[in-house]
Amino acid sequence: MDVEGEAARVMAELRAQGDPARAEREKSYLKSDFVHIGVPVPAVRRVAVSAVKAEPTRDKLLELAQALWDVTDGGRPVHEARMAAIDVLAKRAALLEPRDVAVAERLVRDSASWVYVDYIAEKVIGGLVIRYPDLATVLDAWVADPCMWIRRTAVLALLPCVRTGNPDLERISRFGDALISEREFFIRKALGWVLRELSKKDPSWVVQWVEPRLDTISGVTLREAVRRLPAEDADKLRRTP
């Protein structure tokens, strides 16, 4: 793969599909300081995935992702280029190795929005944890990290295991207790999402975990946690003083 040439091709295709009006709407919605071209997510994904249609080597994959991530316009990162960088990693996640969690961490720390963090957390880091369960120990450190986006990643990286029916209940409980008093909205919401997804498969566990913590759980977390519970359970938790 000619990484430089492929990155240039991806960006040329994205710019050709740009919609300035959409770019302004998206920039406003995301409260973004980045440059936005105005390309819908599915279209970004199609263009990005085409770059790795033929399986690259791991090294070339990482080089391409970094090249796209580093694209700037007027000195500012380009939103669609960063989304494309994550897309190529997600598409060829099977090529990644345990050591590549450090690459994903670097991208999260360099992110400025949930729109990048959540995608990396679930599709890249969460996928690595499924394939290499010992990597979950990295999340143990992240859940106490000073960076809010890293803490959010630690929680959301547990989602793939929940969705595949093999939830790490010990870590969900432990991370929940560590973060239940968080004031950051994005952390409260992330914890609620994990509980919501888990409630689809194991509602009784969610009820048993939430009920004794009703005096400390935030309204944001509780609303998400009960969203998919049986109505009787949800009503009980909402009404409990």
N, C-alpha and C positions, 0 to 999 in steps of 0.2 A: 504493500500500500504506500502510495505517495501521500503522506499525512498532510503536508502543506497544501498540495493540490486538491485533496479531498475536502479539507476544511474550507478552502476558497470556493469550491463548487457548491458545497452546502450553503454557504453564506450567499452566494450569487442567486441560488434558487429561492432562498428565503426572501431576499430583498425584492426579487421579481414578483413575489406574491404579497408584498406588503400593502397594507391599507392604512393610510395615515389617520383616518377617523377612528378606526378600531384601535390603533396604537394609542391614541389619546385617551380613549375610554378605558383601555386596559391599564394604562399608566396611572390613571386616576383611581381606579378600583384597587390596585395593588399599592397605592401610595408610594410609587417607585421613583427612584432617582436615576434609574437606568435608562438607556435608549431602548425604545420599543419600535419594532418595525410594523407590527400589526398583522401577524400571521396566526390563524387559529391553531390551537394545540394539536388537533389531529393532522393538520398539514405540516406542522413542524416535525411531528413524529415520523410522518412518511418520508420526508426529505432526509432526516437524520438516519433513520433505519436503513435507507438505501445505501448509505456510506459503509455499512457493515453487513450488507447482504451476503457477500463472500466473507467467510469467517476470517478475521485478521488474527495475527498473533496477539498474545496478551500485551506485549510491549507496544505494539502499534495501536491497539485499542486505547491504552492509557494515554499515549501521545496524542491521538486524535481528540479524545475527551478534553485533555488539557488545552490543546490548540483552540478548540471551540470555546471553552470556558474563558480563555484569555482574550477573546475578540473584544475590541473596544471601538467606539465611534466618538471622536472628539474627546478621547480620554476617559469615557465612561463605558462600563460593561454593557453588552447588548443582551437584552432579555432572551430573545429567541435563540441566540447562540448558546447561552447557558442551559436553556431547556434542551437544546439539541445535544449538548455534552452529556447531560444525564440520560437522555434517550439512548445514546449509543452504549453507555455503560449498562443500562437496564436490559437492552436487547441482547447483549453478549455477556451477561453477568456470570454465566457458567465458566467463563475464562478467568474470572478473578480468583485470587488466592487469599488466604488469611491475611497476609501482610498488606493487602490492598485496602484493608479497613482504614489504614492511615491516610490513604489517598482520599477516601470518602470523608473522613474526619476533616481533612484540610478544606474540602469543598464546603462542608457544612459551616465551618468557621468563617469561610469567605462569603457566605450567603448573607443576604440582607432581608430575606422574606421567607414566610412559610411555603411559598410556591415552589421553591427549590429544596428547602430543608425536608419537607414531607416526602417528596419524591425520592430523594436520596435515602432517607431513613427507611422507607418501606422497600423500595425496589432494589437498592444496592446493599445497604447494611443489613436490613432484615433478611435478604436473600443469602447473604454470607453467613449469618448466624444459623439459618436453617441448615446450610450445608456443612458448617463447621461449628457445632454447638459450643465448643470451648470458647469461642469468641464472645459469648455472652458475658464473660468476665470483664470485657472492655466496657460494656454497658454499665456494669456496677460502678466503675469509676466515673463514667459520664453523668450519671444521675445526680452527682454532687458537684458537677463542674460549674464554675462561675458563669460560663456562657449559657444564656437561656436557650439558644438554639441547640446546643449540645445536650442539655437536659431534655428538651423536647424530643430530640432524636433517640435518646436512650429509651424513652417510653414508646415511641411509635415504631421502633425497630422490633418490638415484641408482637406487632400486629400480624405479620405473616404466619408466625407459629399459631396464633389464635385462629386464623382463617383456614389453616390446613388441619385443624383439629388436634393440634399437639401443643396447647398453651403452656407456657412456663408460669404456672400459677404461683410458685414461690416468689419469682421475681415480680410478677404483677402486684402481688400483695406487698412485697418489700418496697418496691418503687412507689407504690401508691401511698404507703405510710410516710415515705421520705418526702413526698411532694404534695401531700394533701393540704398543707397549710400555705402552699405557694400563692403569692399575690399576682403572679404573671398570668394573664388571661390565656396565653398560648400553652402554658403548662397545664392549667386547669382543664382546658378543652381537650388536650391530648390524652390526659388520664381518663376523661369521660368517654372518649372515643374507644379506647381499649376496653373499658368496661362494657360499653354498648355492644361492641363486636363479640365479646365473650358471652354476653347475655343471650345471643342468638343460639349458642350451643350449650351453655351451662348457666341458665338463669338462676338456679338455686345458689350457685357459688357467688354470683354477683350480689344477690340479696343478702346472703350471710356475711359478705365482706362489707357491704355498704351500711347495713343497719346499725352496727355498733359504732359507726363513725359519723353518724348523722349530725352530731354536734360540731364536727370540724370540717366536713366536706363542703366545698363551695357549691353555690347554686348552679354554676356553669357545669361543673363535673356531675352533679346529681341529675340535672336535666338530661344530659347525654346518657348517663348510666341507666336511667329508667326508660329511655325512649323505646326500646325493643323488648322490655320485660312484659310478661303477662299483665293484663290490666289490673288484676287484683293486687299483685305484688307492687306494681308501680304506684298505685293509689296508696297503698299502705306506707311505702317509703316517703311519699310526698306529704302524707298527713302526720307522720310521726314527729312530735315536737322535738 
